[in-house]
Amino acid sequence: MIIGGGVMGAATACFLARDHAAQVTVLERDPTYRRASSALSASSIRQQFSTPVNIALSAWSMDFLRRIDRELAVDGQAPAIGLTESGYLYLAGDEAAAQAMRRDHALQRAMGVEVALLEPPALQARFPWLSTEGVVLASLGLRGEGWFDGPALMQAFRRKAIACGACFVPAEAAGFVTEGARVQAVVTADGRRHEAEAFVLAAGAWSAPLASRLDVRLPVAARKRDVFVLDAPVRYADAPLLIDPSGVWCRPEGRGWIAGAPPRTVEAGGPGDPDEPPLEAIDHALFDEVIWPALARRVPAFEALRVRSAWAGYYEMNLHDHNGLAGPLPGWRNAYTACGFSGHGMQQAPAVGCALAAMVAQAPCAAPDLAPLHPSRLNAAAASVEARVI
């Protein structure tokens, strides 16, 4: 039984049904996915992380995305996710950020990531349309980074899971029936009882309230992130996903660009970062006061940027260390979770879904070990924080 039919739940269901011949039921409270993080993600993938587990998960997932036409084809129909490998370009604006970039670079290179450090002259030569003013150092992913159609990936996992026998049921989980250290059933809002041998909580930003009904505290909260769709007079064929020292990011998308930034603080006149604000409340001042000035400084041609549209989605933010929570729920023999990926769940869903399915089925798996992400680490004295959260 999987609670949550977004990309993480759908991926886990797919691997359970396809690779382990498990009978799988997925409960999804909103089959339209109107507010689902999976449907509203900017859907990018990178290996430039600061912790080994995130590098490994995204590398494995990228390999999976490259062969998705074989992995998730149904009745001869291969999914199309528009995978583009144009890289990520991080810019460091001071020596402290450059030192952190060098430390991360050493780890990334040791793990086989194809990434290069560029001093400002080399950066200017490679991207002449980019201003290097205020840049101390840059880190460019040369391979294995880019973006794709995230909702298409979610639907591809869902279709493949159904083709392999999984059942998706529109229902909202409301509570659990337990005996000792085992969960026996999930009770839905309509009063129905769904029994199973194992339970996976993959409800994204809404996982914490459900976990609390099993007396497990998950520090996961819904944090809104606005994304702006932009028209610009230029398009650069070699443009990577750019992360400015200000925290503003942008990348090509269709005939234009998309961009975003962390929310404006209350001190700066913004909304701050409250838990689960309305997705409809786009902070247009974020573009006017933060994003546009930063992009115009970094790419002179962006002086003429115009907003075409905007949308918002939730990060399922793990407030403990910004890493995903994936593995057994503490205190329970047959309950697991996959949530709290803090903005990188879409890109890591293939690897996490594969590994978690094998864990539930008690079978070997080629995907990276999820042990560093087990929720039991929440009780540890020290946290290994993922520093590169956009």
C-alpha positions in Angstrom: 0.0 0.0 0.0 1.5 3.3 -1.1 0.0 6.6 0.2 0.6 9.3 -2.4 0.6 8.9 -6.2 3.1 11.6 -7.2 6.4 10.8 -8.8 7.9 9.2 -5.7 4.9 7.0 -5.0 4.4 6.1 -8.7 8.0 5.2 -9.1 8.0 3.0 -6.0 4.8 1.3 -7.2 6.3 0.8 -10.7 9.4 -0.9 -9.4 7.4 -3.0 -6.9 5.0 -4.2 -9.6 7.5 -4.5 -12.5 10.6 -5.9 -10.8 9.1 -7.8 -7.7 5.7 -8.9 -8.9 4.1 -7.3 -5.9 0.4 -6.5 -5.7 0.4 -2.7 -5.3 -2.4 -0.3 -4.4 -1.7 3.4 -4.5 -3.9 5.9 -2.7 -4.0 9.4 -4.2 -6.3 12.0 -2.7 -6.3 14.2 -5.9 -6.1 12.3 -9.2 -5.9 15.7 -11.0 -2.6 16.4 -9.3 -3.6 20.0 -9.2 -1.5 20.9 -6.1 1.0 18.0 -6.4 4.7 19.0 -6.2 5.3 16.5 -9.1 3.0 18.4 -11.4 4.4 21.8 -10.5 8.1 21.1 -10.5 10.6 22.9 -12.7 12.1 19.4 -13.2 15.8 19.8 -13.5 18.5 17.2 -12.6 22.1 17.7 -11.4 25.0 16.0 -9.7 26.5 19.2 -8.2 25.5 18.4 -4.6 27.5 18.6 -1.4 26.7 15.2 0.0 27.6 11.8 -1.5 24.1 10.3 -1.3 22.6 13.0 -3.4 25.3 12.8 -6.0 24.8 9.0 -6.2 21.0 9.1 -6.4 21.0 11.8 -9.1 23.7 10.0 -11.2 21.7 6.7 -11.1 18.5 8.5 -12.0 20.2 10.3 -14.9 21.3 7.0 -16.4 17.7 5.7 -15.9 16.3 8.8 -17.7 18.6 8.2 -20.7 17.1 4.8 -21.2 13.5 5.6 -20.2 12.2 4.6 -23.6 13.2 1.0 -22.8 12.5 1.1 -19.1 8.9 2.5 -19.1 7.5 1.7 -22.5 4.0 0.3 -22.5 2.5 -1.6 -25.4 5.4 -0.4 -27.6 4.7 3.2 -26.7 7.8 4.9 -25.3 7.4 7.9 -23.0 8.9 11.2 -24.2 10.3 13.4 -21.4 12.4 15.9 -23.5 15.6 15.2 -21.6 18.1 18.0 -22.2 21.7 17.7 -20.9 22.9 21.4 -21.0 24.4 21.4 -17.5 24.2 23.5 -14.4 26.4 26.6 -13.9 26.9 27.7 -10.3 28.5 31.1 -9.7 30.4 32.0 -6.5 30.3 35.6 -5.5 33.0 35.7 -2.8 35.9 33.7 -1.5 33.9 31.8 1.1 31.5 30.6 -1.5 34.5 29.7 -3.8 36.1 27.7 -1.1 32.8 25.8 -0.5 32.6 25.2 -4.3 36.1 23.8 -4.3 35.3 21.4 -1.5 32.2 20.2 -3.2 34.1 20.0 -6.5 36.6 17.6 -4.9 33.8 15.3 -3.7 32.0 15.5 -7.0 35.2 14.6 -9.0 36.0 11.8 -6.6 32.6 10.3 -7.3 33.0 10.5 -11.1 31.0 13.7 -11.8 32.0 15.5 -15.0 32.3 19.0 -13.7 34.8 21.8 -14.2 35.8 24.8 -12.2 36.2 28.0 -14.3 38.0 31.2 -13.3 36.3 34.4 -14.6 38.4 34.7 -17.8 37.6 31.1 -18.8 34.0 31.6 -17.9 33.8 34.7 -20.0 35.5 32.9 -22.9 33.0 30.0 -22.7 29.9 32.2 -22.3 30.6 35.6 -23.8 27.0 36.7 -23.3 27.5 36.4 -19.5 28.8 39.2 -17.3 31.5 37.9 -14.8 31.3 41.0 -12.7 31.4 40.0 -9.0 32.1 36.3 -9.9 35.1 34.7 -8.1 34.7 31.2 -9.4 32.2 29.1 -11.4 31.3 25.4 -11.4 30.0 23.9 -14.7 28.5 20.5 -15.1 29.8 19.1 -18.4 27.6 15.9 -18.5 24.8 14.4 -16.6 22.9 17.6 -15.8 20.0 19.4 -17.3 16.2 19.3 -17.3 13.2 17.3 -18.5 9.4 17.1 -18.5 8.7 16.1 -14.9 4.9 15.6 -15.1 5.6 13.3 -18.2 8.0 11.3 -16.0 5.4 11.0 -13.3 2.7 9.8 -15.7 5.2 7.4 -17.4 5.8 5.7 -14.0 2.1 5.7 -13.3 1.2 4.1 -16.7 4.0 1.5 -16.4 2.9 0.6 -12.8 -0.7 0.1 -14.0 0.4 -2.0 -16.9 2.3 -4.2 -14.5 -0.8 -4.7 -12.3 -0.7 -1.8 -9.8 -4.0 -0.2 -8.9 -4.4 3.6 -8.3 -7.4 4.4 -6.1 -8.7 8.0 -5.6 -8.9 8.2 -1.8 -7.5 10.3 1.1 -5.7 8.5 3.9 -7.0 9.5 7.3 -5.5 7.1 9.8 -4.1 3.7 10.5 -5.0 0.4 12.2 -2.0 -1.0 14.0 -1.2 -4.0 16.2 2.1 -4.0 18.1 4.9 -2.8 15.8 3.0 -3.5 12.6 0.6 -1.4 10.6 -2.4 -3.6 9.5 -4.5 -1.2 7.5 -4.9 2.4 6.4 -8.3 4.0 6.9 -9.4 6.5 4.2 -11.6 9.6 4.7 -14.6 7.7 3.4 -14.3 5.1 6.2 -12.9 2.3 4.1 -10.2 0.1 5.5 -7.3 -1.0 3.2 -5.2 -3.9 4.5 -1.7 -4.6 3.3 1.5 -6.4 4.2 3.6 -3.2 3.9 2.9 0.5 3.8 4.9 3.4 2.1 4.1 7.0 3.1 4.9 9.1 0.0 2.5 12.0 0.4 5.1 14.7 -0.3 4.6 17.9 1.6 1.6 16.3 3.5 3.5 13.3 4.8 4.2 14.7 8.3 0.6 14.8 9.5 0.0 11.2 8.4 3.3 10.1 10.0 2.2 11.7 13.3 -0.7 9.3 13.4 1.9 6.6 13.8 3.6 8.7 16.5 6.5 9.5 14.1 7.7 13.1 13.7 8.9 14.0 10.2 10.2 17.6 9.9 8.7 18.0 6.5 6.8 21.2 5.5 5.3 22.7 2.4 7.3 25.7 1.2 6.0 27.6 -1.8 8.4 28.4 -4.7 7.3 30.8 -7.5 8.5 30.1 -11.1 8.2 32.8 -13.7 7.9 32.1 -17.5 9.8 34.8 -19.4 10.0 36.2 -22.9 13.5 37.5 -23.9 14.9 39.0 -27.1 17.7 36.4 -27.0 18.2 32.6 -26.8 21.6 31.1 -26.2 21.9 27.6 -27.6 24.7 26.7 -25.1 22.9 28.1 -22.0 23.0 25.9 -18.9 20.8 26.3 -15.9 22.4 29.3 -14.2 22.5 29.9 -10.5 23.6 33.4 -9.7 25.3 34.3 -6.3 22.1 36.1 -5.4 20.2 32.8 -5.4 18.3 33.7 -8.6 18.3 30.9 -11.2 17.1 30.7 -14.8 17.2 28.3 -17.7 15.9 28.1 -21.3 12.4 26.6 -21.6 10.5 26.3 -24.9 10.7 29.6 -26.8 11.7 31.6 -23.7 13.1 31.1 -20.2 12.0 30.2 -16.7 13.4 31.7 -13.6 13.0 31.7 -9.8 14.6 32.7 -6.5 14.1 32.0 -2.8 11.2 33.9 -1.3 11.7 37.5 -0.2 12.2 37.8 3.5 9.8 39.6 5.8 12.5 42.2 6.5 12.7 42.9 2.7 8.9 43.4 2.5 8.2 39.9 1.3 6.1 37.0 2.6 9.0 35.1 4.2 8.8 31.3 4.0 5.6 30.2 5.8 4.3 26.7 5.8 1.8 25.9 3.0 0.8 29.4 1.8 -1.7 29.5 -1.1 -0.2 28.5 -4.4 -2.3 31.1 -6.2 -0.6 34.0 -4.3 2.3 34.6 -6.7 4.7 37.1 -5.3 5.2 39.3 -8.5 7.4 41.7 -6.5 9.9 38.8 -6.3 10.4 39.2 -10.0 10.4 43.0 -10.1 12.7 43.5 -7.1 14.9 40.5 -7.0 14.9 38.3 -10.1 14.9 40.8 -12.9 17.6 43.1 -11.5 19.9 40.1 -10.8 19.4 38.6 -14.3 19.8 42.0 -16.0 23.2 42.4 -14.2 24.3 38.9 -15.1 23.1 38.8 -18.7 22.9 42.3 -20.2 20.5 41.2 -22.9 18.0 40.3 -20.1 17.4 44.0 -19.5 14.4 43.4 -21.8 12.9 40.5 -20.0 9.1 40.3 -19.7 7.0 38.0 -17.7 4.6 35.9 -19.8 3.1 33.9 -16.9 3.9 32.3 -13.6 3.1 29.4 -11.4 4.0 28.1 -7.9 4.5 24.7 -6.4 5.6 23.3 -3.0 9.0 22.1 -2.0 8.5 19.3 0.5 11.2 20.8 2.6 13.0 18.6 5.2 13.8 21.3 7.8 16.3 18.9 9.5 19.0 18.7 6.9 17.5 19.3 3.4 18.0 15.6 2.4 15.2 13.2 1.5 13.7 10.9 4.1 13.6 7.4 2.6 13.4 4.1 4.4 11.8 2.4 7.4 9.7 4.5 9.8 11.2 4.2 13.2 9.3 1.9 15.5 7.4 0.1 12.7 8.3 -3.3 11.1 6.3 -2.8 7.9 6.0 1.0 7.3 8.3 3.1 5.2 8.5 6.6 3.8 9.9 8.5 0.9 9.4 12.3 1.3 11.1 15.5 2.3 13.5 15.8 -0.7 13.6 19.6 -0.5 13.3 20.3 -4.2 15.3 17.4 -5.6 12.7 14.6 -5.3 11.7 14.7 -9.0 15.2 14.1 -10.2 15.9 11.4 -7.6 12.6 9.5 -7.9 13.9 6.7 -10.2 16.8 5.8 -7.9 14.7 6.2 -4.7 11.8 4.3 -6.1 14.0 1.4 -7.2 15.8 1.2 -3.9 12.8 1.5 -1.7 10.9 -1.1 -3.7 13.7 -3.5 -3.2 13.8 -2.7 0.5 10.1 -3.5 0.8 10.4 -6.7 -1.2 13.6 -7.7 0.7 15.4 -8.1 -2.6 18.8 -7.0 -4.0 18.9 -3.7 -5.9 21.4 -1.9 -8.2 20.3 1.5 -7.1 22.3 3.4 -4.4 21.9 2.5 -0.8 19.2 4.5 1.0 20.8 4.1 4.5 22.0 7.7 4.7 18.4 8.9 4.2 16.7 6.6 6.7 14.5 8.6 9.1 16.3 7.1 12.1 19.0 9.7 11.5 16.7 12.4 12.7 17.7 11.3 16.2 21.4 11.7 15.6 23.3 14.5 17.4 24.8 15.9 14.2 23.2 16.4 10.7 24.9 16.1 7.3 23.2 19.1 5.7 22.8 19.3 2.0 24.2 22.8 1.3 23.2 23.0 -2.4 19.4 23.5 -2.3 18.2 26.0 -4.9 
